[in-house]
Amino acid sequence: MLNNQFLNYKVEAWDMLQHLFKVKSINDHILHFVAVLGEKLDLERLKQAVNLSADSFPLIRSSFNETKNKSYWEDKGYTANDMVKILETSNVDKSVNEFICKEIDALNGPQLKIAVVRGDKNDTLCVLINHMICDAAGFKEYLYMISDIYSNIEENSYYPSVSMRNRKISQILKVFSMHDKLKIMFSKNDMLSLDPAEFQLEGNLSNPFIEIRTLSKEHFCQIKTYAKKHGATLNDVILTAYMRVLFQIFGRVITTTCSLDMRKYLPNRKAEGICNLSTNLNCNIGSEIGTEFEETLIKVKKTMDKEKSNIACIKSINLLEKMFDILPYKVIRNIVKEKFANPFIAFTNIGILDKKRLTFGKVEITKAYMTGSIKYSPYFQLAISTFDDEAAFSVNLYGTQSDRNTISVFLDKLVEELNNCM
């Protein structure tokens, strides 16, 4: 065992909230990363890297414990032998798809699962992590950490940083002036005003799947050029395509909930620990979609610029943490379970997977993507991640083959909309 002194660690507000997403049958709480490598990894070296990363971030080798009156993480001393496995196969795609749809047993741990799927000439690295301990940006930081350890372990030049210093949401507030803190406190937040539209999905708890569409580097760079030409962000363009496809399906404009990484407020976008630091924005462009793509884009850009400049988005999640720190655990758990509403239709931009920071020694990654949690019907989320200017769109669901067909058609329409905007 790595750790003979089994320490307990505090469960933070977002940890508990992610746990209740599963309890409330909104989604499981697993994040997924897949990387196709140019060569084969040194498995023992990878295990050493995971063990060192666990010293820095012991929540990955912990279990989640909950009673009526409290919850806590307990370091169980799991090692890489418990978290890393190799799958030698003649059908890499099948093995990858089966592994990334697996769940993590939060109550027993560990909170990390890694599979090295080995084909004839190269490996595919699959990493699952419990969303309770970090969001997508935190997951990226963890991946960069094990990549760094793996790359430098032979020279003994890696010194693990402590990734547990501060996992609280309140670290965001420290960067604001007293005036802005008061502005946040007394602001109005419409995050409870969620659009009631939902996809007609059957759901199947025994059949999780992740449906993916990719955009080539050439196509993705064309979209970036188009966005720049119109003074918009890449996110604005993709969100525009998303909303136009939703309009085709529902016959009206859908108010879409979008995730926001609150690290944008921190110096160098760097959190003090690996954690969850996200909140939501609502993209409500009104009742008119516009005939042409550019008309919708103008509306989306105007709305998102206004939303992103409004620090009121911090209020709800910061208030949750204050209640979590003050009220008895049983009380706050019941409040969140009964009162917290989650959007039926959502969008998250996971962002760029940094190719320069994702290398394992001399072994380079040729393709990679990250996806969010797998939803339970009727919840629906589009996620996008990019690596080396290639984009991957994903929709994850516990659903039937009919549901998968519905999602497949949706993603095809999304790609078509992006093709037509040029």
Contacts in CASP RR format, 6 or more apart in sequence:
PFRMAT RR
TARGET T0000
AUTHOR 0000-0000-0000
METHOD contacts of the structure
MODEL  1
MLNNQFLNYKVEAWDMLQHLFKVKSINDHILHFVAVLGEKLDLERLKQAV
NLSADSFPLIRSSFNETKNKSYWEDKGYTANDMVKILETSNVDKSVNEFI
CKEIDALNGPQLKIAVVRGDKNDTLCVLINHMICDAAGFKEYLYMISDIY
SNIEENSYYPSVSMRNRKISQILKVFSMHDKLKIMFSKNDMLSLDPAEFQ
LEGNLSNPFIEIRTLSKEHFCQIKTYAKKHGATLNDVILTAYMRVLFQIF
GRVITTTCSLDMRKYLPNRKAEGICNLSTNLNCNIGSEIGTEFEETLIKV
KKTMDKEKSNIACIKSINLLEKMFDILPYKVIRNIVKEKFANPFIAFTNI
GILDKKRLTFGKVEITKAYMTGSIKYSPYFQLAISTFDDEAAFSVNLYGT
QSDRNTISVFLDKLVEELNNCM
1 77 0 8 1.000
1 78 0 8 1.000
1 79 0 8 1.000
2 51 0 8 1.000
2 54 0 8 1.000
2 55 0 8 1.000
2 61 0 8 1.000
2 77 0 8 1.000
2 78 0 8 1.000
2 79 0 8 1.000
3 55 0 8 1.000
3 58 0 8 1.000
3 61 0 8 1.000
3 75 0 8 1.000
3 77 0 8 1.000
5 75 0 8 1.000
6 74 0 8 1.000
6 75 0 8 1.000
6 76 0 8 1.000
6 77 0 8 1.000
7 58 0 8 1.000
7 74 0 8 1.000
7 75 0 8 1.000
8 72 0 8 1.000
8 73 0 8 1.000
8 74 0 8 1.000
8 75 0 8 1.000
9 58 0 8 1.000
9 59 0 8 1.000
9 62 0 8 1.000
9 72 0 8 1.000
9 73 0 8 1.000
9 74 0 8 1.000
9 75 0 8 1.000
9 164 0 8 1.000
10 72 0 8 1.000
10 73 0 8 1.000
10 167 0 8 1.000
11 64 0 8 1.000
11 71 0 8 1.000
11 72 0 8 1.000
11 73 0 8 1.000
12 167 0 8 1.000
12 168 0 8 1.000
12 169 0 8 1.000
12 275 0 8 1.000
12 276 0 8 1.000
12 321 0 8 1.000
12 324 0 8 1.000
13 168 0 8 1.000
13 169 0 8 1.000
13 317 0 8 1.000
13 320 0 8 1.000
13 321 0 8 1.000
13 323 0 8 1.000
13 324 0 8 1.000
13 325 0 8 1.000
14 132 0 8 1.000
14 135 0 8 1.000
14 169 0 8 1.000
14 275 0 8 1.000
14 276 0 8 1.000
14 277 0 8 1.000
14 278 0 8 1.000
14 317 0 8 1.000
14 321 0 8 1.000
15 64 0 8 1.000
15 71 0 8 1.000
15 73 0 8 1.000
15 132 0 8 1.000
15 133 0 8 1.000
15 276 0 8 1.000
16 71 0 8 1.000
16 324 0 8 1.000
16 332 0 8 1.000
16 333 0 8 1.000
16 336 0 8 1.000
17 276 0 8 1.000
17 320 0 8 1.000
17 336 0 8 1.000
17 340 0 8 1.000
18 29 0 8 1.000
18 130 0 8 1.000
18 131 0 8 1.000
18 132 0 8 1.000
18 276 0 8 1.000
19 29 0 8 1.000
19 64 0 8 1.000
19 66 0 8 1.000
19 71 0 8 1.000
19 106 0 8 1.000
19 132 0 8 1.000
20 333 0 8 1.000
20 336 0 8 1.000
20 337 0 8 1.000
20 340 0 8 1.000
21 27 0 8 1.000
21 29 0 8 1.000
21 342 0 8 1.000
21 373 0 8 1.000
22 28 0 8 1.000
22 29 0 8 1.000
23 337 0 8 1.000
24 337 0 8 1.000
24 340 0 8 1.000
24 342 0 8 1.000
25 376 0 8 1.000
26 342 0 8 1.000
26 375 0 8 1.000
26 376 0 8 1.000
26 379 0 8 1.000
27 373 0 8 1.000
27 374 0 8 1.000
27 375 0 8 1.000
27 376 0 8 1.000
27 379 0 8 1.000
27 381 0 8 1.000
28 103 0 8 1.000
28 208 0 8 1.000
28 373 0 8 1.000
28 374 0 8 1.000
28 376 0 8 1.000
28 398 0 8 1.000
29 104 0 8 1.000
29 106 0 8 1.000
29 130 0 8 1.000
29 131 0 8 1.000
29 132 0 8 1.000
29 373 0 8 1.000
30 102 0 8 1.000
30 103 0 8 1.000
30 104 0 8 1.000
30 128 0 8 1.000
30 129 0 8 1.000
30 130 0 8 1.000
30 131 0 8 1.000
30 372 0 8 1.000
30 373 0 8 1.000
30 374 0 8 1.000
31 128 0 8 1.000
31 129 0 8 1.000
31 130 0 8 1.000
31 131 0 8 1.000
31 134 0 8 1.000
31 135 0 8 1.000
31 136 0 8 1.000
31 139 0 8 1.000
31 370 0 8 1.000
31 371 0 8 1.000
31 372 0 8 1.000
31 373 0 8 1.000
32 100 0 8 1.000
32 126 0 8 1.000
32 127 0 8 1.000
32 128 0 8 1.000
32 210 0 8 1.000
32 370 0 8 1.000
32 371 0 8 1.000
32 372 0 8 1.000
33 125 0 8 1.000
33 126 0 8 1.000
33 127 0 8 1.000
33 128 0 8 1.000
33 129 0 8 1.000
33 139 0 8 1.000
33 143 0 8 1.000
33 368 0 8 1.000
33 369 0 8 1.000
33 370 0 8 1.000
34 96 0 8 1.000
34 100 0 8 1.000
34 124 0 8 1.000
34 125 0 8 1.000
34 126 0 8 1.000
34 127 0 8 1.000
34 368 0 8 1.000
34 369 0 8 1.000
34 370 0 8 1.000
35 124 0 8 1.000
35 125 0 8 1.000
35 358 0 8 1.000
35 365 0 8 1.000
35 367 0 8 1.000
35 368 0 8 1.000
36 122 0 8 1.000
36 124 0 8 1.000
36 365 0 8 1.000
36 366 0 8 1.000
36 367 0 8 1.000
36 368 0 8 1.000
37 122 0 8 1.000
37 123 0 8 1.000
37 124 0 8 1.000
37 125 0 8 1.000
37 360 0 8 1.000
37 363 0 8 1.000
37 364 0 8 1.000
37 365 0 8 1.000
37 366 0 8 1.000
38 122 0 8 1.000
38 123 0 8 1.000
38 363 0 8 1.000
38 364 0 8 1.000
38 365 0 8 1.000
38 366 0 8 1.000
39 121 0 8 1.000
39 122 0 8 1.000
39 123 0 8 1.000
39 362 0 8 1.000
39 363 0 8 1.000
39 364 0 8 1.000
40 118 0 8 1.000
40 121 0 8 1.000
40 122 0 8 1.000
40 123 0 8 1.000
40 363 0 8 1.000
41 116 0 8 1.000
41 123 0 8 1.000
41 125 0 8 1.000
41 360 0 8 1.000
41 363 0 8 1.000
43 84 0 8 1.000
43 86 0 8 1.000
43 116 0 8 1.000
45 150 0 8 1.000
45 153 0 8 1.000
45 154 0 8 1.000
46 80 0 8 1.000
46 84 0 8 1.000
46 114 0 8 1.000
46 116 0 8 1.000
46 146 0 8 1.000
46 150 0 8 1.000
46 360 0 8 1.000
47 79 0 8 1.000
47 80 0 8 1.000
47 81 0 8 1.000
47 84 0 8 1.000
48 80 0 8 1.000
48 149 0 8 1.000
48 153 0 8 1.000
49 146 0 8 1.000
49 149 0 8 1.000
49 150 0 8 1.000
49 153 0 8 1.000
50 80 0 8 1.000
50 83 0 8 1.000
50 84 0 8 1.000
50 112 0 8 1.000
50 114 0 8 1.000
50 146 0 8 1.000
51 79 0 8 1.000
51 80 0 8 1.000
52 149 0 8 1.000
52 153 0 8 1.000
52 158 0 8 1.000
52 160 0 8 1.000
53 60 0 8 1.000
53 142 0 8 1.000
53 145 0 8 1.000
53 146 0 8 1.000
53 149 0 8 1.000
53 160 0 8 1.000
54 60 0 8 1.000
54 61 0 8 1.000
54 77 0 8 1.000
54 78 0 8 1.000
54 79 0 8 1.000
54 80 0 8 1.000
55 160 0 8 1.000
56 145 0 8 1.000
56 160 0 8 1.000
56 161 0 8 1.000
56 162 0 8 1.000
56 163 0 8 1.000
56 164 0 8 1.000
57 142 0 8 1.000
57 145 0 8 1.000
57 163 0 8 1.000
57 164 0 8 1.000
57 274 0 8 1.000
58 75 0 8 1.000
58 77 0 8 1.000
58 164 0 8 1.000
59 73 0 8 1.000
59 111 0 8 1.000
59 133 0 8 1.000
59 164 0 8 1.000
59 274 0 8 1.000
60 78 0 8 1.000
60 83 0 8 1.000
60 110 0 8 1.000
60 111 0 8 1.000
60 112 0 8 1.000
60 129 0 8 1.000
60 133 0 8 1.000
60 142 0 8 1.000
61 75 0 8 1.000
61 76 0 8 1.000
61 77 0 8 1.000
61 78 0 8 1.000
61 79 0 8 1.000
61 82 0 8 1.000
61 83 0 8 1.000
61 109 0 8 1.000
61 110 0 8 1.000
61 111 0 8 1.000
61 112 0 8 1.000
62 73 0 8 1.000
62 74 0 8 1.000
62 75 0 8 1.000
62 76 0 8 1.000
62 78 0 8 1.000
62 109 0 8 1.000
62 110 0 8 1.000
62 111 0 8 1.000
63 73 0 8 1.000
63 74 0 8 1.000
63 76 0 8 1.000
63 106 0 8 1.000
63 107 0 8 1.000
63 108 0 8 1.000
63 109 0 8 1.000
64 71 0 8 1.000
64 73 0 8 1.000
64 106 0 8 1.000
64 107 0 8 1.000
64 109 0 8 1.000
64 111 0 8 1.000
64 132 0 8 1.000
65 71 0 8 1.000
65 72 0 8 1.000
65 73 0 8 1.000
65 74 0 8 1.000
65 107 0 8 1.000
66 107 0 8 1.000
68 329 0 8 1.000
68 330 0 8 1.000
69 328 0 8 1.000
69 329 0 8 1.000
69 330 0 8 1.000
70 329 0 8 1.000
71 329 0 8 1.000
73 133 0 8 1.000
76 109 0 8 1.000
76 110 0 8 1.000
78 109 0 8 1.000
78 110 0 8 1.000
82 110 0 8 1.000
83 110 0 8 1.000
83 112 0 8 1.000
83 113 0 8 1.000
83 114 0 8 1.000
84 114 0 8 1.000
84 115 0 8 1.000
84 116 0 8 1.000
85 113 0 8 1.000
85 114 0 8 1.000
85 115 0 8 1.000
85 116 0 8 1.000
86 115 0 8 1.000
86 116 0 8 1.000
86 118 0 8 1.000
87 95 0 8 1.000
87 99 0 8 1.000
87 115 0 8 1.000
87 116 0 8 1.000
87 117 0 8 1.000
87 118 0 8 1.000
88 118 0 8 1.000
88 119 0 8 1.000
89 95 0 8 1.000
89 117 0 8 1.000
89 118 0 8 1.000
89 119 0 8 1.000
90 119 0 8 1.000
90 120 0 8 1.000
92 117 0 8 1.000
92 119 0 8 1.000
92 124 0 8 1.000
95 115 0 8 1.000
95 117 0 8 1.000
96 115 0 8 1.000
96 117 0 8 1.000
96 124 0 8 1.000
96 126 0 8 1.000
97 209 0 8 1.000
97 210 0 8 1.000
99 113 0 8 1.000
99 115 0 8 1.000
99 117 0 8 1.000
99 126 0 8 1.000
99 128 0 8 1.000
100 126 0 8 1.000
100 128 0 8 1.000
100 210 0 8 1.000
100 371 0 8 1.000
101 208 0 8 1.000
101 209 0 8 1.000
101 210 0 8 1.000
101 374 0 8 1.000
102 113 0 8 1.000
102 128 0 8 1.000
104 110 0 8 1.000
104 111 0 8 1.000
104 112 0 8 1.000
104 113 0 8 1.000
104 128 0 8 1.000
104 129 0 8 1.000
104 130 0 8 1.000
106 130 0 8 1.000
106 132 0 8 1.000
111 129 0 8 1.000
111 130 0 8 1.000
111 132 0 8 1.000
111 133 0 8 1.000
112 127 0 8 1.000
112 128 0 8 1.000
112 129 0 8 1.000
112 130 0 8 1.000
113 127 0 8 1.000
113 128 0 8 1.000
113 129 0 8 1.000
114 125 0 8 1.000
114 126 0 8 1.000
114 127 0 8 1.000
114 128 0 8 1.000
115 125 0 8 1.000
115 126 0 8 1.000
116 123 0 8 1.000
116 124 0 8 1.000
116 125 0 8 1.000
116 126 0 8 1.000
117 123 0 8 1.000
117 124 0 8 1.000
117 125 0 8 1.000
117 126 0 8 1.000
125 360 0 8 1.000
125 365 0 8 1.000
127 143 0 8 1.000
129 139 0 8 1.000
129 142 0 8 1.000
131 276 0 8 1.000
131 372 0 8 1.000
131 373 0 8 1.000
132 276 0 8 1.000
133 274 0 8 1.000
133 275 0 8 1.000
133 276 0 8 1.000
134 141 0 8 1.000
134 142 0 8 1.000
134 274 0 8 1.000
134 275 0 8 1.000
134 276 0 8 1.000
135 261 0 8 1.000
135 275 0 8 1.000
135 276 0 8 1.000
135 277 0 8 1.000
135 278 0 8 1.000
136 261 0 8 1.000
136 278 0 8 1.000
136 348 0 8 1.000
136 350 0 8 1.000
136 351 0 8 1.000
136 370 0 8 1.000
136 372 0 8 1.000
136 385 0 8 1.000
137 261 0 8 1.000
137 263 0 8 1.000
137 271 0 8 1.000
137 277 0 8 1.000
137 278 0 8 1.000
138 271 0 8 1.000
138 274 0 8 1.000
138 275 0 8 1.000
138 276 0 8 1.000
138 277 0 8 1.000
139 370 0 8 1.000
140 353 0 8 1.000
140 354 0 8 1.000
140 370 0 8 1.000
141 163 0 8 1.000
141 271 0 8 1.000
141 273 0 8 1.000
141 274 0 8 1.000
142 163 0 8 1.000
142 274 0 8 1.000
143 353 0 8 1.000
143 358 0 8 1.000
144 354 0 8 1.000
144 357 0 8 1.000
144 358 0 8 1.000
145 160 0 8 1.000
145 161 0 8 1.000
145 163 0 8 1.000
147 357 0 8 1.000
147 358 0 8 1.000
147 359 0 8 1.000
147 360 0 8 1.000
148 158 0 8 1.000
148 357 0 8 1.000
149 158 0 8 1.000
149 160 0 8 1.000
150 360 0 8 1.000
150 361 0 8 1.000
151 359 0 8 1.000
151 360 0 8 1.000
151 361 0 8 1.000
152 158 0 8 1.000
162 273 0 8 1.000
163 273 0 8 1.000
163 274 0 8 1.000
164 273 0 8 1.000
164 274 0 8 1.000
165 272 0 8 1.000
165 273 0 8 1.000
166 271 0 8 1.000
166 272 0 8 1.000
166 273 0 8 1.000
166 275 0 8 1.000
167 272 0 8 1.000
167 273 0 8 1.000
167 274 0 8 1.000
167 275 0 8 1.000
167 276 0 8 1.000
168 275 0 8 1.000
168 321 0 8 1.000
169 262 0 8 1.000
169 276 0 8 1.000
169 277 0 8 1.000
169 317 0 8 1.000
169 318 0 8 1.000
169 320 0 8 1.000
169 321 0 8 1.000
170 318 0 8 1.000
170 321 0 8 1.000
171 266 0 8 1.000
171 271 0 8 1.000
171 272 0 8 1.000
171 277 0 8 1.000
172 262 0 8 1.000
172 265 0 8 1.000
172 266 0 8 1.000
172 277 0 8 1.000
172 314 0 8 1.000
172 318 0 8 1.000
173 181 0 8 1.000
173 184 0 8 1.000
173 314 0 8 1.000
173 318 0 8 1.000
175 265 0 8 1.000
175 266 0 8 1.000
175 267 0 8 1.000
176 184 0 8 1.000
176 265 0 8 1.000
176 311 0 8 1.000
180 311 0 8 1.000
183 311 0 8 1.000
183 312 0 8 1.000
184 311 0 8 1.000
184 312 0 8 1.000
184 314 0 8 1.000
184 315 0 8 1.000
184 318 0 8 1.000
185 315 0 8 1.000
187 310 0 8 1.000
187 311 0 8 1.000
187 312 0 8 1.000
187 315 0 8 1.000
188 312 0 8 1.000
189 312 0 8 1.000
189 313 0 8 1.000
189 315 0 8 1.000
189 316 0 8 1.000
190 282 0 8 1.000
191 280 0 8 1.000
191 282 0 8 1.000
191 313 0 8 1.000
191 316 0 8 1.000
192 341 0 8 1.000
193 255 0 8 1.000
193 282 0 8 1.000
194 255 0 8 1.000
194 257 0 8 1.000
194 341 0 8 1.000
194 342 0 8 1.000
194 343 0 8 1.000
194 344 0 8 1.000
195 254 0 8 1.000
195 255 0 8 1.000
195 256 0 8 1.000
195 257 0 8 1.000
195 343 0 8 1.000
195 344 0 8 1.000
195 345 0 8 1.000
196 344 0 8 1.000
197 246 0 8 1.000
197 250 0 8 1.000
197 252 0 8 1.000
197 254 0 8 1.000
197 344 0 8 1.000
197 345 0 8 1.000
198 344 0 8 1.000
198 345 0 8 1.000
198 378 0 8 1.000
198 379 0 8 1.000
198 380 0 8 1.000
199 249 0 8 1.000
199 344 0 8 1.000
199 345 0 8 1.000
199 378 0 8 1.000
199 380 0 8 1.000
199 406 0 8 1.000
200 378 0 8 1.000
200 406 0 8 1.000
201 377 0 8 1.000
201 378 0 8 1.000
201 380 0 8 1.000
201 397 0 8 1.000
201 399 0 8 1.000
201 403 0 8 1.000
201 406 0 8 1.000
202 377 0 8 1.000
202 399 0 8 1.000
202 400 0 8 1.000
202 402 0 8 1.000
202 403 0 8 1.000
203 376 0 8 1.000
203 377 0 8 1.000
203 397 0 8 1.000
203 398 0 8 1.000
203 399 0 8 1.000
203 400 0 8 1.000
203 403 0 8 1.000
204 398 0 8 1.000
204 399 0 8 1.000
204 400 0 8 1.000
204 403 0 8 1.000
205 376 0 8 1.000
205 398 0 8 1.000
206 398 0 8 1.000
207 398 0 8 1.000
207 399 0 8 1.000
207 400 0 8 1.000
207 401 0 8 1.000
208 374 0 8 1.000
208 396 0 8 1.000
208 397 0 8 1.000
208 398 0 8 1.000
208 399 0 8 1.000
209 374 0 8 1.000
209 396 0 8 1.000
209 397 0 8 1.000
209 399 0 8 1.000
209 404 0 8 1.000
210 371 0 8 1.000
210 374 0 8 1.000
210 394 0 8 1.000
210 395 0 8 1.000
210 396 0 8 1.000
211 394 0 8 1.000
211 395 0 8 1.000
211 396 0 8 1.000
211 397 0 8 1.000
211 404 0 8 1.000
211 407 0 8 1.000
211 408 0 8 1.000
211 411 0 8 1.000
212 369 0 8 1.000
212 371 0 8 1.000
212 392 0 8 1.000
212 393 0 8 1.000
212 394 0 8 1.000
212 411 0 8 1.000
213 392 0 8 1.000
213 393 0 8 1.000
213 394 0 8 1.000
213 411 0 8 1.000
213 412 0 8 1.000
213 414 0 8 1.000
213 415 0 8 1.000
214 369 0 8 1.000
214 390 0 8 1.000
214 391 0 8 1.000
214 392 0 8 1.000
214 393 0 8 1.000
215 223 0 8 1.000
215 390 0 8 1.000
215 391 0 8 1.000
215 392 0 8 1.000
215 393 0 8 1.000
215 415 0 8 1.000
215 418 0 8 1.000
216 390 0 8 1.000
217 388 0 8 1.000
217 389 0 8 1.000
217 390 0 8 1.000
219 418 0 8 1.000
219 419 0 8 1.000
220 386 0 8 1.000
220 389 0 8 1.000
220 390 0 8 1.000
220 391 0 8 1.000
221 389 0 8 1.000
222 422 0 8 1.000
223 234 0 8 1.000
223 237 0 8 1.000
223 238 0 8 1.000
223 418 0 8 1.000
223 421 0 8 1.000
223 422 0 8 1.000
224 234 0 8 1.000
224 389 0 8 1.000
226 237 0 8 1.000
226 421 0 8 1.000
226 422 0 8 1.000
227 233 0 8 1.000
227 234 0 8 1.000
227 236 0 8 1.000
227 237 0 8 1.000
230 294 0 8 1.000
230 297 0 8 1.000
230 298 0 8 1.000
230 301 0 8 1.000
231 301 0 8 1.000
232 297 0 8 1.000
232 300 0 8 1.000
232 301 0 8 1.000
233 301 0 8 1.000
233 304 0 8 1.000
235 304 0 8 1.000
235 349 0 8 1.000
236 297 0 8 1.000
236 300 0 8 1.000
236 301 0 8 1.000
236 304 0 8 1.000
237 297 0 8 1.000
237 418 0 8 1.000
237 421 0 8 1.000
238 349 0 8 1.000
238 384 0 8 1.000
238 418 0 8 1.000
239 256 0 8 1.000
239 258 0 8 1.000
239 283 0 8 1.000
239 300 0 8 1.000
239 304 0 8 1.000
239 347 0 8 1.000
240 293 0 8 1.000
240 296 0 8 1.000
240 297 0 8 1.000
240 300 0 8 1.000
240 421 0 8 1.000
241 293 0 8 1.000
241 414 0 8 1.000
241 417 0 8 1.000
241 418 0 8 1.000
241 421 0 8 1.000
242 256 0 8 1.000
242 347 0 8 1.000
242 382 0 8 1.000
242 414 0 8 1.000
243 253 0 8 1.000
243 254 0 8 1.000
243 256 0 8 1.000
243 283 0 8 1.000
243 285 0 8 1.000
243 289 0 8 1.000
243 296 0 8 1.000
243 300 0 8 1.000
244 289 0 8 1.000
244 293 0 8 1.000
244 296 0 8 1.000
244 417 0 8 1.000
245 410 0 8 1.000
245 413 0 8 1.000
245 414 0 8 1.000
245 417 0 8 1.000
246 254 0 8 1.000
246 256 0 8 1.000
246 345 0 8 1.000
247 253 0 8 1.000
247 254 0 8 1.000
247 289 0 8 1.000
248 413 0 8 1.000
249 410 0 8 1.000
252 287 0 8 1.000
253 285 0 8 1.000
253 286 0 8 1.000
253 287 0 8 1.000
253 288 0 8 1.000
253 289 0 8 1.000
254 345 0 8 1.000
255 282 0 8 1.000
255 283 0 8 1.000
255 284 0 8 1.000
256 282 0 8 1.000
256 283 0 8 1.000
256 343 0 8 1.000
256 345 0 8 1.000
256 346 0 8 1.000
256 347 0 8 1.000
257 280 0 8 1.000
257 281 0 8 1.000
257 282 0 8 1.000
257 283 0 8 1.000
257 343 0 8 1.000
257 345 0 8 1.000
257 346 0 8 1.000
257 347 0 8 1.000
258 280 0 8 1.000
258 281 0 8 1.000
258 282 0 8 1.000
258 283 0 8 1.000
258 304 0 8 1.000
258 346 0 8 1.000
258 347 0 8 1.000
258 348 0 8 1.000
258 349 0 8 1.000
259 278 0 8 1.000
259 279 0 8 1.000
259 280 0 8 1.000
259 281 0 8 1.000
259 346 0 8 1.000
259 347 0 8 1.000
259 348 0 8 1.000
259 349 0 8 1.000
260 278 0 8 1.000
260 279 0 8 1.000
260 280 0 8 1.000
260 281 0 8 1.000
260 308 0 8 1.000
260 313 0 8 1.000
261 269 0 8 1.000
261 277 0 8 1.000
261 278 0 8 1.000
262 277 0 8 1.000
262 278 0 8 1.000
262 279 0 8 1.000
262 314 0 8 1.000
262 317 0 8 1.000
263 269 0 8 1.000
263 270 0 8 1.000
263 271 0 8 1.000
263 277 0 8 1.000
265 314 0 8 1.000
271 277 0 8 1.000
278 317 0 8 1.000
279 313 0 8 1.000
279 314 0 8 1.000
279 316 0 8 1.000
279 317 0 8 1.000
280 313 0 8 1.000
280 343 0 8 1.000
280 346 0 8 1.000
281 304 0 8 1.000
281 307 0 8 1.000
281 308 0 8 1.000
281 313 0 8 1.000
282 307 0 8 1.000
283 300 0 8 1.000
283 303 0 8 1.000
283 304 0 8 1.000
283 307 0 8 1.000
283 347 0 8 1.000
284 303 0 8 1.000
285 296 0 8 1.000
285 299 0 8 1.000
285 300 0 8 1.000
285 302 0 8 1.000
285 303 0 8 1.000
286 299 0 8 1.000
288 299 0 8 1.000
289 295 0 8 1.000
289 296 0 8 1.000
290 296 0 8 1.000
290 299 0 8 1.000
293 417 0 8 1.000
293 420 0 8 1.000
293 421 0 8 1.000
294 421 0 8 1.000
297 421 0 8 1.000
307 313 0 8 1.000
320 336 0 8 1.000
323 332 0 8 1.000
323 335 0 8 1.000
324 332 0 8 1.000
327 335 0 8 1.000
342 379 0 8 1.000
343 379 0 8 1.000
344 378 0 8 1.000
344 379 0 8 1.000
344 380 0 8 1.000
345 380 0 8 1.000
345 381 0 8 1.000
346 379 0 8 1.000
346 380 0 8 1.000
346 381 0 8 1.000
346 382 0 8 1.000
347 381 0 8 1.000
347 382 0 8 1.000
347 383 0 8 1.000
348 372 0 8 1.000
348 381 0 8 1.000
348 382 0 8 1.000
348 383 0 8 1.000
348 384 0 8 1.000
349 383 0 8 1.000
349 384 0 8 1.000
350 370 0 8 1.000
350 371 0 8 1.000
350 372 0 8 1.000
350 383 0 8 1.000
350 384 0 8 1.000
350 385 0 8 1.000
351 384 0 8 1.000
351 385 0 8 1.000
351 386 0 8 1.000
352 385 0 8 1.000
352 386 0 8 1.000
352 387 0 8 1.000
353 368 0 8 1.000
353 369 0 8 1.000
353 370 0 8 1.000
353 385 0 8 1.000
353 386 0 8 1.000
353 387 0 8 1.000
355 365 0 8 1.000
355 387 0 8 1.000
355 388 0 8 1.000
358 365 0 8 1.000
358 368 0 8 1.000
358 387 0 8 1.000
359 365 0 8 1.000
365 387 0 8 1.000
367 387 0 8 1.000
367 388 0 8 1.000
367 390 0 8 1.000
368 385 0 8 1.000
368 387 0 8 1.000
368 388 0 8 1.000
369 385 0 8 1.000
369 387 0 8 1.000
369 392 0 8 1.000
369 394 0 8 1.000
370 383 0 8 1.000
370 385 0 8 1.000
370 392 0 8 1.000
371 383 0 8 1.000
371 385 0 8 1.000
371 392 0 8 1.000
371 394 0 8 1.000
371 396 0 8 1.000
372 381 0 8 1.000
372 383 0 8 1.000
372 394 0 8 1.000
372 396 0 8 1.000
373 396 0 8 1.000
374 396 0 8 1.000
374 397 0 8 1.000
374 398 0 8 1.000
375 381 0 8 1.000
375 396 0 8 1.000
375 397 0 8 1.000
375 398 0 8 1.000
376 397 0 8 1.000
376 398 0 8 1.000
377 397 0 8 1.000
377 398 0 8 1.000
377 399 0 8 1.000
377 403 0 8 1.000
380 395 0 8 1.000
380 397 0 8 1.000
381 395 0 8 1.000
381 396 0 8 1.000
382 393 0 8 1.000
382 394 0 8 1.000
382 395 0 8 1.000
382 414 0 8 1.000
383 393 0 8 1.000
383 394 0 8 1.000
383 395 0 8 1.000
383 396 0 8 1.000
384 391 0 8 1.000
384 392 0 8 1.000
384 393 0 8 1.000
384 394 0 8 1.000
385 391 0 8 1.000
385 392 0 8 1.000
385 394 0 8 1.000
386 392 0 8 1.000
393 411 0 8 1.000
393 414 0 8 1.000
393 415 0 8 1.000
395 407 0 8 1.000
395 410 0 8 1.000
395 411 0 8 1.000
397 403 0 8 1.000
397 404 0 8 1.000
397 407 0 8 1.000
END
